[in-house]
Amino acid sequence: MSNSYNIRSTKIGNSAGFRLPAEFYREYPQFANASGWIEVLSPDTAIVKIIPESVNDEDEDDSLMMRLFLDFATTEGLKNNTLQPYTTDMSEAAHKLIEGVELEDESLSDG
């Protein structure tokens, strides 16, 4: 689910902002009227975090922890341009590492 969209800097009243294409909001309507933040990682790299207004309260604690973890992982991965795509070769190597490993079913020992 990784789509890229071109944005443009634009003047908004007395401030400046970025204009997102209409296609972005058609594909992701949950981001309309949302707020968020931008974090500058390097002189030529920034991450924009858009937070939709409607968050399900039941999943809020779990999703907050997941968002914090993913934000951390993304920030760390983008430092020094060390983020790399996960390739088929990497997947095959990982599968070879765990080939033949059997896990105990912990639910059986929980009485």
C-alpha contacts under 8 A as a table, 3 or more apart, distances in Angstrom:
res1	aa1	res2	aa2	distance
5	Y	20	L	7.48
5	Y	21	P	7.25
5	Y	24	F	7.06
6	N	20	L	7.23
6	N	21	P	7.32
7	I	18	F	6.15
7	I	19	R	5.53
7	I	20	L	5.24
7	I	21	P	6.98
8	R	18	F	5.38
8	R	19	R	5.29
8	R	20	L	7.25
9	S	16	A	6.96
9	S	17	G	5.62
9	S	18	F	4.47
9	S	19	R	6.31
10	T	16	A	5.68
10	T	17	G	5.35
10	T	18	F	5.73
10	T	19	R	6.47
11	K	14	N	7.11
11	K	15	S	5.97
11	K	16	A	4.40
11	K	17	G	6.17
12	I	15	S	5.16
12	I	16	A	5.25
12	I	17	G	6.22
13	G	16	A	7.60
20	L	24	F	6.67
21	P	24	F	5.58
21	P	25	Y	7.34
22	A	25	Y	5.35
22	A	26	R	6.29
23	E	26	R	4.99
23	E	27	E	6.18
24	F	27	E	5.35
24	F	28	Y	5.96
24	F	29	P	7.94
25	Y	28	Y	4.89
25	Y	29	P	4.88
25	Y	30	Q	7.83
25	Y	31	F	6.77
25	Y	32	A	6.39
26	R	29	P	5.70
28	Y	31	F	6.03
28	Y	32	A	7.90
29	P	32	A	5.54
30	Q	34	A	7.65
30	Q	52	P	5.68
30	Q	53	E	7.83
30	Q	54	S	7.89
31	F	34	A	5.13
31	F	50	I	6.73
31	F	51	I	6.99
31	F	52	P	5.20
31	F	53	E	7.96
32	A	52	P	7.61
33	N	52	P	7.74
33	N	53	E	7.71
34	A	50	I	6.46
34	A	51	I	5.76
34	A	52	P	4.83
34	A	53	E	5.67
35	S	50	I	5.81
35	S	51	I	5.62
35	S	52	P	6.92
35	S	53	E	7.60
36	G	48	V	7.44
36	G	49	K	5.32
36	G	50	I	4.39
36	G	51	I	5.30
37	W	48	V	5.99
37	W	49	K	5.35
37	W	50	I	6.78
38	I	46	A	6.68
38	I	47	I	5.61
38	I	48	V	4.42
38	I	49	K	6.12
39	E	46	A	5.48
39	E	47	I	5.29
39	E	48	V	6.57
40	V	43	P	7.31
40	V	45	T	6.14
40	V	46	A	4.21
40	V	47	I	6.50
41	L	44	D	7.85
41	L	45	T	5.49
41	L	46	A	5.32
41	L	47	I	7.32
41	L	75	T	7.53
41	L	78	L	7.59
41	L	79	K	7.04
42	S	45	T	5.06
42	S	46	A	6.96
52	P	55	V	7.08
55	V	60	E	6.75
56	N	59	D	5.72
56	N	60	E	6.05
57	D	60	E	4.90
57	D	61	D	7.90
58	E	61	D	7.54
59	D	62	D	5.48
59	D	63	S	5.86
60	E	63	S	5.12
60	E	64	L	5.80
61	D	64	L	5.11
61	D	65	M	6.36
62	D	65	M	5.29
62	D	66	M	6.21
63	S	66	M	4.92
63	S	67	R	5.90
64	L	67	R	5.05
64	L	68	L	6.10
65	M	68	L	5.12
65	M	69	F	6.14
66	M	69	F	5.08
66	M	70	L	6.03
67	R	70	L	5.09
67	R	71	D	5.89
68	L	71	D	5.10
68	L	72	F	6.13
69	F	72	F	5.12
69	F	73	A	6.06
70	L	73	A	4.94
70	L	74	T	5.93
71	D	74	T	5.20
71	D	75	T	6.10
72	F	75	T	5.17
72	F	76	E	6.10
73	A	76	E	5.19
73	A	77	G	5.91
74	T	77	G	5.01
74	T	78	L	6.07
75	T	78	L	5.30
75	T	79	K	6.38
76	E	79	K	5.30
77	G	81	N	7.23
77	G	82	T	5.75
77	G	83	L	4.67
78	L	81	N	5.13
78	L	82	T	5.99
78	L	83	L	5.48
79	K	82	T	6.29
79	K	83	L	7.82
86	Y	90	M	6.37
86	Y	91	S	7.36
87	T	90	M	5.18
87	T	91	S	6.39
88	T	91	S	5.00
88	T	92	E	6.15
89	D	92	E	5.11
89	D	93	A	6.16
90	M	93	A	5.11
90	M	94	A	6.22
91	S	94	A	5.11
91	S	95	H	6.21
92	E	95	H	5.07
92	E	96	K	6.21
93	A	96	K	5.14
93	A	97	L	6.39
94	A	97	L	5.14
94	A	98	I	6.66
95	H	98	I	5.37
95	H	99	E	5.90
96	K	99	E	5.05
98	I	101	V	5.44
105	D	108	L	5.85
105	D	109	S	7.58
106	E	109	S	5.45
106	E	110	D	6.68
107	S	110	D	5.33
107	S	111	G	7.86
108	L	111	G	6.64
